[in-house]
Amino acid sequence: MKFSIKSENPEKQRSACVVVGVFEPRKLTDAALAMDKISNGYIGGILHSGDMEGKTGSALVLHNVPNTLCERILLVGLGKEGEFGDKGYRDAVRTAFKTLHETGAADAALFLTGIPTEKRDNAWKISQTVIVAMESIYRFDRLKSKVEENKPRLREVNLGIMNSGNQAELAANEVAMQQGLAIAEGMNLAKDLGNLAPNICTPTYLAEQAAGLAKTYKLKVTILEEKDMENLGMGSLLAVARGSRQPAKLVVLEYWGRAKKDKPVVLVGKGITFDTGGISLKPAAEMDEMKYDMCGAASVLGTITAIARMRLPINLVGIIPTTENMPGGNATKPGDVVTSMSGQTIEILNTDAEGRLILCDALTYAERYDPETVIDIATLTGACVIALGHVATGLLSNDEELAEELMHASSQAADRAWRLPLWDDYQEQLKSNFADIANIGGRAAGTITAACFLSRFTKKYRWAHLDIAGTAWKSGKEKGATGRPVPLLTQFLVGRTMKKTL
């Protein structure tokens, strides 16, 4: 889908469809008023006849509107004006594109960005529009023998800005559009990797994808094999891999957008390409969704893609520990004690708490980059789904400023996160009679104790943990990877570059 930004009025558009908004009850936005005026009150008459109230999620397509140059007008319900905010705007855009795809329109001019939204400028709305639009055309059909033929016809979208001749604003809008496209591309990669069948998306496949990205964007890639990890003392990571015939990998991608003397941000993504639970076997129901247990790794690759496409002036390293977690004659058992790369010993009480076991060695490996900040991303705990549902990503950190930065980025990106405590009080639950630390702390506060476990390996740098167990994918009829938290991470890194230039 091709996007452009034009500073024009809606009544001058020769588009296949002009999209304008309507508040409840039947209140026209400025762009809708302009179209109503040129049509001599035709739109207002339709509304007052009861065809549309302007409720959220509603839409009405009008054909052959008098005196207009466009083929059709799409009215999109915005809900109550006083309640219109971030979610309302994204919902309106989502409704607009869903309806557009149901028409025969090959191009459209959207006049939604000019609708006032508290604390949001046109640049924010343009970026969000592009992301939502690209989400509307995402399809994962590469594993089907017959591809769906009735794909959307919409090919070109003009983001209309009324009465804007400010060159600085136009430039900011153009940057926002490109950022939206980059984020959408990164999200699509993360979705594709998550949605792939686990017999295809293996640790080796993830390593190959990283190598492909390195070639495309001229990045440095390093792929450590099991022998390399053994030499480094990564006993915790390798313990998880013991039950699988697929070889584990540690994948490192490096993007250097600034001088190498500047410390990098390091992203560490959990890459369990399939999680049976190991000897602590999971229930059969919905176990197929455990192919999504590598969505942390996918989000790292997606974020690096977005950053590389934007050529962002920042140093970024992605570290992906990846393996399957399988039962087998050589698999790790509950009660086993392993030694991590840090030298700390771990009593494995539950082999289904494997994500933290591969992450802890990757977090220790991250020390060699002398990082400015480290963020790990993982589908880590079912407890996070219970606590926050499928709306917000769990955030825990050992640094107040970093946590605030990430929370701000989540708000700016419309990719929600919520902070949970990381108090030392919770560390008591991880005590072991036989090792330095146990890999689980019981049912109570499971998300927090998992992060407490990881915090034992992050003493040498500023660190944050994102638990995406509830946000990385959807179940049911809309089953599929979401691409989150690529928007949050990318926005965080964009914010970092803005700080550098101030």
N, C-alpha and C positions, 0 to 999 in steps of 0.2 A: 504494500500500500504506500502510495506516494503522498507526502504532506507538503503544504506550502502555507505561508502566512501572508495575508493581504490586508491592508488598511482600506477597506471599502465598506460601503453601506449595503445592506442585504437586498434592497430593491433594485440594485444595479447588477445583480448576479444572473448570469445566463447558465446557471448550473442545472443539473438534472434534479437536484433537490436542495432547498434551503432549509436549514434546521434552526428553529427559534424556540424559546421557552415560554411557558405559561404557568404563573403561580396560581395557587388555589385561593379564592374561588374566581376563576376566569380572568385573572389579572395578567395582561400582556407585558412582557419585558420590552425594553426599548427597541430591540430588533424586531420583535413581533408587532409592535405598534407601527413601525415604519412600513412593514408589509401590509398591515391592516389599512393604513392611510392610503397607500397607492392603489389598493383594491377597493377603495370607497366603502370601507367598513365590512367587507365580505367576511373576514376572519372573525371579527367580533360577533357578527350575525350568526355564524355557525356555532360559536361557543354559547351564545345566549339561547340557542335552540335546544341546548342540553346535550350536545354531542361530546363535550369534554369539560371537566371541572378544573383540571390542572393538578390532580393528585399525583403523588410520587409513583413512578412506574407506568403511568399512562402515556399514550401516544396516539396521535391522529394524523393521518396522511391526507392532504388536500390536493386534488388534481385540478389543473386548468383554472387557477385562481385569476380573476380578472385583472388585467393591466400589468401582470408580473412577467418577468423575462424567464423565469425558471419553469421547469416542467411540473414540479410539485413542491409543496411546502410540508415539512414535518413539524408538527407541534409536539413538544415534549413537556410532560407534567413535571413541575418542580416542587410540588407540595406547598406548605405555608411559607410565605416569604420570611417571617420572623424566625423560622426554624431551619432555614437553608444554610448549610455549612459544607464542610469537606465531604462528608458522606453523601449529602444530598447532591453535591455537584458530580461526584463520581457515579452515583446511581443514575443521574440524568444522562450523562454521557454514555453509560452502559446501555440504557434504554434506547438512546438515539441510534447507536450502532446496531443493536439487535433489530430494530425496526428497519433501518436502512438496508440491512442484509436481506430482509424479507421483501423488499421492493426490487425493481429492475434497475435502480439507479447505479450508474457506473462512476459517477462523481457526485460530490456533495460539498456544500459550503455551510460550515457550522458557525453559528453566532451564539455560542453559549459562554465563551470565555469572558465576554463583557458583563456578565451578570455579577453584581457585587457579591462577594463572599468575604466574610470577616477575616482580616489578617492575611488574605491571599491575594497576590497580584496576578496579572495576566500570565506572567512567565510560569508561575506554579500551575495555573489552570491549563496552559498549553502542554506542559510536560505530562500532566496527569491525563489529559485527553489523548495524547499519543500512546501512552502506556495502555490505557483502557481500550483504545481502538485496536491496537495490535493484539491484545488479549482476545478480542472478539473474533479474530480470524485465525487464532491458533487452532490447529488440528494435529492430532497425533494418529496418523493412519498408515505409517510406513510399514507396519507389520501385517496389514490386511492385504488379502489377495486382490480385492477390488476396491479401488479408491472411490469415495463418494463423489458423484459428479456435480451435484447441485451446490457447488461452492459459491461463496459470496461474489457478486459481480463488482462490488465497490472497489475501485482502483485508485482514485484520487480524492484527496480531502483538502479543502481550503479552510484554514482556520481564520475566520474573519474577525478583524478588530475594528470596531466602528470609531471613526473620528480620531485616529491616532497617527499624528505626524511626527511624533517624538522619535528621533533617530536612535537615541540611547535606549529607549524602551523597545524599539523594533529590533535592535541588536541583541538585547537581553532575551527577547522572545525567540529569536532564532537560535540562540545558545540553548535555551530551555527545550526547544523542539528537538535539537540534536541529542541532548542529554536523554530525553524521553525515548528516542529511537535506540540509543545505546543501551539503556536499561532494559527496554523491551527485548533487544537481541540477547542480552545476558539472561533474562528470564526464560526466553525460549530455549536456550541451550540447557539451562537447569531443568526445565520441564522435560525436554527430550530425554535427558539422561535418567531422570527419575522414572519416566514412563516406560522406558525400555524394559523388556523382559530380563529377568536376572540371569538367564542362561546366555544372554548376549552382553549385558552390561556387567562384566566381571571386573576384578581388579586390573587385569591386563588391559581390558577395553578402556577403562578410565585413564590408565597410563598412556595409552595410544591417543586418546582425545587430548590429553594435556600436551603431548608431543606435537599434535596437529596445530593446536593453538600457538605453541611456541614458534612453529614454522610460519604461520600466518601473520603473527604480530611481532616477530623477531624478539621473542623472549628467551630467557635461559631456562632450560628444563633439566632436571636431574631425577633419575628414577633409581631408587635403591631396591635391590633384590633382597630376598630373605637372608642370604649369606652376608650381605652388607649390614643388615639390621642386627644379625647375630654378632658380628664383629663390634658393633656399637653398643651392644649390651641391651638391646630392646626386648628384654624377656617378657615384658607385659604384652606388647603388641603381638609378638610371635606366639604367645600362649593362646590367643584367640584364633589364630590361623591354623593351629595344629590339627583341627578336625576336618579341614577342607583340602580337596585335591587342587583347588585353584591357588596358585602362589600369591602370597601377600606382596604388596608394593608400598613404598613410601615415595610419593610423587611431590616434587618441589618445582614450582614455577616462579620465576623472578622477573618482575617488571621494574625497570629503573628509569623513572621519568625525571629524576633530578640527579645531582651529583651524588656519587656513592658514599660521600662522607655523611650525608644526611641519613639518619636512622630510618629503617623501613617500618611500615605497618605490616604485621604478619597475620594472615588469616589461616586458621587451622580448621579443616573440614572433615568431619567424621565420614568415612567411606565404607561402611559395612554394606556390601552390594547385595547380600541377603542374610537375614538374621532368623535362624530357626530357634534361637535361644541356646543352642548347643545342648549339652547334657541336661540343662534346666529347660527342657523343651517347652516351647510355647503351645497354647491351644491351637487346634487346627483352624478354627473359625477366623477368617480374614488374615490368615498367615501370609497369603499372597501379597498383602500390602507391605510386608517386610522387605520387598524390593526397594521401598522408599527410604530404607535406613541409610542410604548413601546421599540423601538430599543435602546434608551439610557440605559434603565434597562437591556436589553439583553446584551449590550456591557459590562456592569459592571460585570454581571455573567460570560460572556466569558473571560474577563480579569482576574478575580479571578481564573477561571479554569486554565488558562495558567500559572499564577504565582504559583498556588498550585502544578501543575504538575512539574514545574521546581524547586520547593522548594526554591524559591528565598528568600534570607535573607533580608526581608523587612517587615515592619508592614503595613497592608493594611486593610481598612474598606470600605465595600460597603454598601451604603444606597439607598434603592429603595422605593420611594413613588409611590404607584400603585393604580389606580382606573379606571373606565370607565368615560367618559364624555357624559352623555345622557340627552335628554329633558324629562320632566315629570312634574307632578303636584307639586312635591316638589323641582324641580330643581332651582338652583340659577338663578336670573334674571339680565339683564343689569340694572344697577343702584343700585344694592344691595351693602351694605358696610359690610365687614367682618373684623375680627381681627385676625391677624397672631400670631403664637407662639412667635414672637419677641415683640409683643405688638403693632406693627404698624398696622394702619387701612388701608384697601384697598377698593377703589371704583371699582367695577367690571363693566366696560363699555362694555366689550365684553366677553361673556362666552366662546368664541372660543380661547381666550388667556389664556387657563387653565393650560398649562404646567408650566408657571412661578408661578402660584398659589400653585401648589403642591410642586414645587422645593423650594420655599422660606421657607416653614416650615421645609423641610428636611435639608436645609442649616443651619437653626437655630439649629436644632437637632444635627448637626455635631459638634457644639461647645463643647459638652460634652466630646469629645475625645481629646480635646486640640490638634488639628491636626497640623502637620507640613505644610501641603498643602491640599487644597480641590479643586477638579476638578468636575464640573458637566457636564453631557453629555445629550443632549436633541435634539429631532427633534422639534425645538422650533418655527422657523419662516419660512413662505413661502418667506419672503423677502431675506433670505439667499440663497435660490435657485436662485432668480433673480440676486443677486449680484455675486455669485460664481459658479452658475450652479451645475452640478453633479460631479465636479472634486475635489473641495477642501472643507474641513470642515472649518466653521468660528471659529476663535479663538479670544477671548477677555479676558483680565486679568487686575487685579489691581496690578500686580507685574511684573516688567520688566524681572528679572532673570528667573522667572517661565515661562513667555511667550517665552523667548529665548530657554529654555530647551525643551518646547513642540514643538517649530518649528524645533529644531534640531532632535528631536525624529521622527517627521513627515517625515523629509527628509531621515533619516536612515531607517525608516520602509517602505518607498515608499507609505505612506498613507498621502497624501497631506493635509495641513492645510494652512490657510492664515489669518494673523492678521488684525483685524479691530480696530478702535480707541474706547476708553471708556472715552472720555472727559466729564467733568462735564457740558459742554455746552448743552449736549443732555438731561440732567436731567430735564431741564425746560419743556420738552414735557410731562412729567409724572405728572405735577401738577394737583391737584384735588381741587374743591371748597368745597367738602364735606368729604374728608378723607385725611389721610397723603399722599397718593399716589394713582394714577390711574393705572389700570393694562395694559393700552395701551397708546401709545404716538402718535397715528396717523400713516399714511402710510409712511411718510418720515423716512428713517433710521430705519426701523422696527426691524432689527436684533440688532442694537446698543441699541435702547431704551429698548428692551427686556432684554438685558444684564445689562443695567443701572438699571432696576427694580431689578434684582437679586443682583446687587452690594450693594443695600441698606441693604441686609441681610448677608453680608460677610465682615463686617468691622473688625472682630476680628481675621482674619487669611489671609494667602496668598491664592488667589483664581484665578481659570481660568474657563472659560465657553467654551464648544465646542458645536457649533450649527451644528448638523448633518442632518438637514432637507433635504439637497441635496445629501447626500452621504450614508445614511443608507440603501436605497433600490433602485432598478431599476424598471422602469415601462415598459409597452409595452411587446413585445415578450419575453424578458428576465426578466420579472417581478420576483422579489425576493429580499430578504434581502442580503446585501453585507458582513455583518460581521464587517464593519468598525464602529468605529475606534479602534477595539481590537488591531490591529498591532501597531498603534500609542501609545496607552496607555501602552501596554506591553513593548514596546521599551523604553518609558519614565521611567518605573519602573526598567527595566534592567539597564538603565543608572544611576539611583539613586543608585543601589547596587554597581555598579562599582566605583562610587564616594566614597562610604563608605569604600571600600577596599583600596583606594589609600592612 
